[in-house]
Amino acid sequence: MTSTTQPPALDAPPPSWWDRQSDLIMRRPFNEFTFTHMNWLMPTERVARGPATRPLPAAHLPLDLTYRFDDADHTLTDLHRRTFTTAFVVLHHGAIVHESYPGAFAGPRTRMQLFSLSKSVTSILVGIALADGAIGNVKDQITDYRPDFRGTAYEGATLADLLDMSSGVGGLETWDGTDSFIRQFERAVLTGGDVAAIIRSTPRTAAIGERFNYSTFDAQVLGWVLEAATGRSLAAYASETLWSRIGAERDAYYGMTRSHPRTAVGAGAFNATARDLARVGLLMANDGVVAGRQVVPADWVRRSRGAGLPHLAVGALGPSGYEHYGYANQWWTLGESCFHAFTGLGVHGQYLFVDPVADVVIVKCSAWPTEDDEARDRETITALRRIADHLA
């Protein structure tokens, strides 16, 4: 007689360090080191600076101000402590009025991991490629440049749809659990998996162009479109058209996938100094002009301040955007006017805040314990707007 009783299942082996590395290196206290030494942990490609550095004059001012948050007044020292600031640079009229590096491993020459702030850099590069003629029009379809996306949920989506994160592909991007699409993407980047296959397999969840859904995949595909259109790696194109023209002090770099052929993580692995990131903000505050040279088209900069589309308005983004933000062109907007403040954002508290009216640029790098934190984000934006108002 044969028994139908199944033998007890063996316990699965615990995850290896390799499987758990993203959880380990992204959490405090390790992440202060991780976010300043990504070139020790990932393959990289250099984004070379130009032959001349554009000075940022110093005009240091004591920012003896407080900001009001949750019925209490706080100082900038409180902000840095409460939101785990690692680097903080404030420009007014193109001069450094405040600079500090509370992070244990941070300093003026330290290149910081900027996470999704990389998306805003990708947007700038798309604007340059349009002006150069490498890309024809934002209404071009993704498959015009990447035919390997035919038959996927991205077929029919345009560059404009991806720039505004309205492709309709994918669901809510969440870092909870271990099997979300963004976690699969992260594991593939770090362990040599097939990143493109993961993105190509993502299903459509909404009609194209009708709903905002924050998507790292949309930004990653934009980076691949840039490479296909220009015939350059993302790092090489960024060096030739942006980094060599803003007067950067140091080379930047992109983190690359471990899989071969390696590809830049254009959606989330750009690394640069806080000062050089401030130079990018200054470029955006000045309608794309550096030292009299139009580096980024002025209309592209203005497009990044507000799209005028109802589903991208402040407060209308839905579950994948906080209520105090709108969205446009891979930037987060903060007001109805296209001349109002806007910001690039990265998980764990990375900010490039630009207020063109006040002529204020603020860089804040951080090492939050978690990827997202709505309360810390609201507090940070409250403080940054208070600084801009104070300087204006």
C-alpha positions as CSV (number, residue, x, y, z in Angstrom):
1,M,0.0,0.0,0.0
2,T,1.4,3.4,-1.0
3,S,1.2,6.2,1.4
4,T,-0.4,9.5,0.2
5,T,1.2,11.4,3.0
6,Q,3.7,14.0,1.7
7,P,7.0,14.3,3.5
8,P,7.4,17.5,5.4
9,A,8.9,20.3,3.3
10,L,12.4,21.2,4.1
11,D,12.8,24.8,5.3
12,A,14.0,27.1,2.6
13,P,17.5,28.3,3.2
14,P,17.7,31.9,4.5
15,P,18.4,34.5,1.9
16,S,22.0,35.0,1.2
17,W,23.9,38.3,1.7
18,W,23.8,38.7,-2.1
19,D,20.0,38.4,-2.1
20,R,19.6,40.8,0.9
21,Q,22.2,43.4,-0.2
22,S,19.8,46.1,-1.2
23,D,18.0,45.9,2.2
24,L,21.3,46.0,4.0
25,I,23.0,48.8,2.2
26,M,20.0,51.1,2.0
27,R,19.2,51.2,5.7
28,R,20.7,53.3,8.4
29,P,23.4,53.6,9.6
30,F,25.0,51.9,6.5
31,N,23.3,54.1,3.9
32,E,25.3,57.2,4.8
33,F,28.3,55.4,3.5
34,T,26.5,53.6,0.7
35,F,25.1,56.8,-0.8
36,T,28.5,58.4,-1.0
37,H,30.4,55.3,-2.3
38,M,28.2,53.8,-4.9
39,N,31.2,53.4,-7.2
40,W,32.6,50.9,-4.7
41,L,29.4,48.9,-5.0
42,M,28.2,49.0,-8.6
43,P,29.8,49.1,-12.1
44,T,29.9,52.7,-13.2
45,E,30.5,54.9,-16.3
46,R,32.1,58.3,-16.0
47,V,30.3,61.5,-17.0
48,A,33.3,63.7,-17.7
49,R,33.4,67.4,-16.8
50,G,34.7,70.0,-19.1
51,P,38.1,71.7,-19.2
52,A,37.0,74.8,-17.2
53,T,35.2,75.0,-13.9
54,R,32.5,77.7,-13.6
55,P,33.0,79.3,-10.1
56,L,30.1,79.6,-7.7
57,P,30.9,82.8,-5.7
58,A,30.5,82.6,-2.0
59,A,28.2,85.1,-0.3
60,H,27.5,83.3,2.9
61,L,24.6,84.5,5.0
62,P,23.4,83.3,8.4
63,L,20.1,81.6,7.7
64,D,18.7,82.4,11.1
65,L,15.2,81.4,10.3
66,T,12.6,79.0,11.5
67,Y,9.9,77.1,9.6
68,R,6.5,76.0,11.0
69,F,5.7,72.4,10.8
70,D,3.2,70.3,12.8
71,D,2.4,73.3,15.1
72,A,6.0,73.8,16.1
73,D,8.8,76.1,15.0
74,H,12.1,74.4,13.8
75,T,15.5,75.6,12.8
76,L,17.6,74.4,9.9
77,T,19.7,72.4,12.5
78,D,16.4,70.7,13.5
79,L,15.7,70.0,9.8
80,H,19.0,68.3,9.3
81,R,18.6,66.2,12.4
82,R,15.0,65.3,11.8
83,T,15.4,64.5,8.1
84,F,18.9,63.0,8.1
85,T,20.5,65.6,5.9
86,T,24.0,64.7,4.5
87,A,24.6,67.6,2.2
88,F,22.9,71.0,1.9
89,V,23.7,73.8,-0.5
90,V,21.7,77.0,-1.1
91,L,22.3,79.4,-4.0
92,H,20.8,82.9,-4.3
93,H,21.5,84.9,-7.5
94,G,24.0,82.3,-8.4
95,A,26.1,82.6,-5.3
96,I,26.5,80.1,-2.4
97,V,24.8,81.7,0.6
98,H,24.8,78.5,2.7
99,E,26.6,75.2,2.6
100,S,26.9,72.4,5.1
101,Y,27.6,68.7,5.1
102,P,26.1,67.0,8.2
103,G,26.7,63.6,6.7
104,A,29.5,61.5,8.2
105,F,31.0,60.8,4.8
106,A,29.9,63.9,2.9
107,G,31.9,67.0,1.7
108,P,32.2,69.4,-1.2
109,R,34.0,66.8,-3.3
110,T,31.7,63.9,-2.4
111,R,29.6,62.5,-5.2
112,M,26.1,61.7,-3.8
113,Q,23.8,58.9,-5.1
114,L,20.8,60.9,-6.3
115,F,18.4,58.1,-7.0
116,S,15.3,59.4,-8.9
117,L,16.7,62.8,-9.2
118,S,18.4,61.1,-12.1
119,K,15.1,61.2,-13.9
120,S,15.2,65.0,-14.0
121,V,18.7,64.8,-15.5
122,T,17.3,62.4,-18.1
123,S,14.6,64.9,-19.0
124,I,17.2,67.7,-19.5
125,L,19.1,65.4,-21.9
126,V,15.9,64.7,-23.8
127,G,15.4,68.4,-24.2
128,I,18.9,68.8,-25.5
129,A,18.5,65.9,-27.9
130,L,15.3,67.5,-29.3
131,A,17.3,70.7,-29.9
132,D,20.1,68.8,-31.5
133,G,17.7,66.9,-33.8
134,A,18.7,63.5,-32.5
135,I,15.0,63.1,-31.4
136,G,12.4,64.4,-33.7
137,N,9.4,65.2,-31.5
138,V,8.0,64.3,-28.1
139,K,5.0,62.8,-29.9
140,D,7.2,60.2,-31.4
141,Q,6.4,56.7,-30.2
142,I,8.8,54.7,-28.1
143,T,8.9,52.0,-30.7
144,D,10.2,54.4,-33.3
145,Y,13.5,54.2,-31.4
146,R,13.2,50.9,-29.5
147,P,11.4,48.4,-31.9
148,D,12.1,45.7,-29.3
149,F,9.2,47.2,-27.3
150,R,6.7,46.3,-30.0
151,G,4.1,43.9,-28.7
152,T,4.6,45.2,-25.1
153,A,2.4,47.5,-23.0
154,Y,4.6,50.4,-24.1
155,E,3.5,50.0,-27.8
156,G,1.6,53.2,-28.7
157,A,3.1,55.3,-25.9
158,T,4.9,58.5,-26.9
159,L,7.9,60.2,-25.4
160,A,5.6,62.8,-23.9
161,D,3.6,60.1,-22.2
162,L,6.7,58.8,-20.5
163,L,8.0,62.3,-19.7
164,D,4.8,62.9,-17.8
165,M,4.6,59.4,-16.4
166,S,1.3,58.8,-18.1
167,S,2.2,55.7,-20.1
168,G,-0.5,53.6,-18.5
169,V,2.0,50.9,-17.9
170,G,2.4,49.3,-14.5
171,G,0.7,49.8,-11.1
172,L,1.5,51.6,-7.9
173,E,5.3,51.7,-7.4
174,T,5.8,50.4,-3.9
175,W,8.9,49.3,-2.0
176,D,6.9,47.1,0.4
177,G,7.4,43.4,0.1
178,T,9.9,41.7,-2.1
179,D,8.1,40.9,-5.4
180,S,6.8,44.3,-6.6
181,F,8.0,45.3,-10.1
182,I,10.4,47.9,-8.6
183,R,11.9,45.3,-6.3
184,Q,12.4,42.9,-9.3
185,F,14.0,45.8,-11.2
186,E,16.3,46.6,-8.3
187,R,17.4,42.9,-7.9
188,A,18.0,42.6,-11.6
189,V,20.2,45.7,-11.6
190,L,22.3,44.5,-8.6
191,T,22.5,40.8,-9.4
192,G,22.8,40.7,-13.2
193,G,19.3,39.9,-14.1
194,D,17.6,40.9,-17.4
195,V,16.3,44.5,-16.7
196,A,14.8,45.0,-20.1
197,A,12.8,41.7,-19.9
198,I,11.3,42.8,-16.6
199,I,10.2,46.2,-18.1
200,R,8.9,44.6,-21.3
201,S,6.8,42.2,-19.2
202,T,5.0,44.9,-17.2
203,P,1.3,45.0,-18.0
204,R,-0.9,47.9,-19.0
205,T,-3.2,49.1,-16.3
206,A,-4.6,52.4,-17.7
207,A,-5.2,54.1,-21.0
208,I,-2.3,56.0,-22.4
209,G,-2.0,59.6,-21.4
210,E,-4.9,59.7,-19.0
211,R,-3.5,58.9,-15.6
212,F,-0.4,59.8,-13.6
213,N,1.4,56.8,-12.3
214,Y,4.9,57.3,-10.9
215,S,7.1,54.9,-12.9
216,T,10.8,54.2,-12.7
217,F,10.3,52.1,-15.8
218,D,9.0,55.0,-17.9
219,A,12.2,56.9,-17.0
220,Q,14.5,54.0,-17.7
221,V,12.9,53.5,-21.2
222,L,13.5,57.2,-21.9
223,G,17.2,56.7,-21.2
224,W,17.3,53.8,-23.6
225,V,15.5,55.9,-26.2
226,L,18.2,58.6,-25.8
227,E,20.9,56.1,-26.3
228,A,19.2,54.7,-29.4
229,A,18.6,58.1,-30.8
230,T,22.0,59.6,-30.2
231,G,24.2,56.6,-30.7
232,R,25.9,57.4,-27.4
233,S,25.8,55.8,-24.0
234,L,23.9,57.9,-21.6
235,A,27.0,58.9,-19.7
236,A,28.8,59.9,-22.9
237,Y,25.9,62.0,-24.1
238,A,25.5,63.6,-20.7
239,S,29.2,64.5,-20.7
240,E,29.2,66.0,-24.2
241,T,26.0,68.0,-23.9
242,L,25.5,68.9,-20.3
243,W,28.3,68.1,-17.8
244,S,31.0,69.7,-19.9
245,R,29.0,72.8,-20.4
246,I,27.8,73.7,-16.9
247,G,31.3,74.2,-15.4
248,A,31.2,71.2,-13.2
249,E,33.9,70.8,-10.5
250,R,34.1,67.0,-10.7
251,D,33.2,64.2,-13.0
252,A,29.8,62.6,-12.3
253,Y,29.0,59.0,-13.0
254,Y,26.1,56.6,-13.7
255,G,25.7,53.3,-11.9
256,M,25.4,50.5,-14.4
257,T,23.6,47.1,-14.3
258,R,25.7,44.1,-13.5
259,S,24.3,42.2,-16.5
260,H,26.0,42.4,-19.9
261,P,25.9,44.4,-22.0
262,R,25.9,46.9,-19.1
263,T,23.4,49.7,-19.3
264,A,23.1,52.9,-17.3
265,V,20.4,53.1,-14.7
266,G,19.2,56.4,-16.0
267,A,16.1,56.3,-13.9
268,G,18.0,56.2,-10.6
269,A,21.8,56.0,-10.4
270,F,23.3,59.4,-11.3
271,N,25.9,60.4,-8.8
272,A,27.3,64.0,-8.5
273,T,28.5,66.5,-5.9
274,A,26.0,68.7,-4.3
275,R,27.7,71.8,-5.8
276,D,27.5,70.4,-9.3
277,L,23.9,69.4,-8.8
278,A,23.3,73.1,-7.7
279,R,24.8,74.1,-11.0
280,V,22.2,72.0,-12.7
281,G,19.5,73.8,-10.7
282,L,21.0,77.1,-11.7
283,L,20.8,76.1,-15.3
284,M,17.0,75.4,-14.8
285,A,16.5,78.7,-12.9
286,N,18.1,80.6,-15.7
287,D,15.9,79.2,-18.5
288,G,18.6,76.8,-19.7
289,V,21.4,79.4,-20.1
290,V,24.9,79.1,-18.7
291,A,27.3,82.0,-19.2
292,G,25.3,83.3,-22.1
293,R,25.1,79.9,-23.8
294,Q,21.7,78.2,-24.4
295,V,22.5,74.7,-23.1
296,V,18.9,73.6,-22.7
297,P,16.0,75.1,-24.8
298,A,14.1,77.7,-22.8
299,D,10.7,76.2,-23.7
300,W,11.9,72.8,-22.4
301,V,12.8,74.3,-19.0
302,R,9.4,76.0,-18.9
303,R,7.7,72.7,-19.8
304,S,9.3,71.3,-16.6
305,R,7.6,73.9,-14.4
306,G,4.1,72.7,-15.2
307,A,2.3,70.9,-18.0
308,G,-1.2,72.5,-17.6
309,L,-2.8,69.0,-17.8
310,P,-5.6,68.4,-15.2
311,H,-4.3,64.9,-14.2
312,L,-0.8,66.4,-13.5
313,A,-2.0,69.4,-11.4
314,V,-0.9,69.9,-7.8
315,G,-3.1,67.7,-5.7
316,A,-4.4,65.6,-8.6
317,L,-1.7,62.9,-8.9
318,G,-3.6,60.3,-7.0
319,P,-2.0,57.5,-4.9
320,S,1.4,57.6,-6.4
321,G,2.1,61.3,-5.7
322,Y,1.8,63.4,-2.5
323,E,-1.0,66.0,-2.4
324,H,1.4,69.0,-2.4
325,Y,2.9,68.0,-5.7
326,G,2.0,68.1,-9.4
327,Y,4.2,66.7,-12.1
328,A,5.7,67.7,-15.5
329,N,8.5,66.5,-17.7
330,Q,10.2,64.3,-15.0
331,W,10.0,67.1,-12.4
332,W,7.6,67.6,-9.4
333,T,5.8,70.9,-9.5
334,L,4.7,73.0,-6.5
335,G,2.3,75.6,-7.9
336,E,-0.2,76.4,-10.6
337,S,2.0,79.0,-12.3
338,C,4.6,77.8,-14.8
339,F,7.0,80.3,-13.2
340,H,6.6,78.8,-9.7
341,A,9.0,76.5,-7.8
342,F,9.6,72.9,-8.9
343,T,11.9,70.2,-7.7
344,G,13.6,67.0,-8.6
345,L,13.3,64.2,-6.1
346,G,15.0,61.0,-5.1
347,V,14.1,58.3,-2.6
348,H,15.7,58.5,0.8
349,G,15.4,62.3,0.7
350,Q,17.3,63.8,-2.3
351,Y,16.1,67.2,-3.6
352,L,17.0,69.7,-6.2
353,F,14.6,72.6,-5.5
354,V,14.4,75.5,-8.0
355,D,12.5,78.7,-7.5
356,P,13.1,80.9,-10.6
357,V,11.2,83.9,-9.2
358,A,13.2,84.1,-6.0
359,D,16.3,83.0,-8.0
360,V,17.0,80.3,-5.3
361,V,18.4,76.8,-5.8
362,I,18.6,74.4,-2.9
363,V,20.3,70.9,-2.9
364,K,19.5,68.6,-0.1
365,C,20.9,65.1,0.0
366,S,19.7,62.8,2.8
367,A,19.9,59.3,4.2
368,W,16.4,58.5,5.3
369,P,15.8,55.1,7.0
370,T,13.2,54.3,4.3
371,E,12.7,55.0,0.6
372,D,9.6,57.1,1.0
373,D,8.4,59.1,4.0
374,E,5.5,61.5,3.5
375,A,5.9,63.4,6.7
376,R,9.7,64.0,6.2
377,D,8.9,65.1,2.6
378,R,6.3,67.6,3.7
379,E,8.6,68.9,6.4
380,T,11.5,69.3,3.9
381,I,9.4,71.1,1.3
382,T,8.0,73.4,4.0
383,A,11.6,74.3,5.0
384,L,12.9,74.8,1.5
385,R,10.0,77.1,0.6
386,R,10.6,79.0,3.8
387,I,14.2,79.5,2.8
388,A,13.3,80.7,-0.7
389,D,10.7,83.1,0.7
390,H,13.2,84.4,3.3
391,L,15.9,85.1,0.6
392,A,13.4,86.6,-1.8
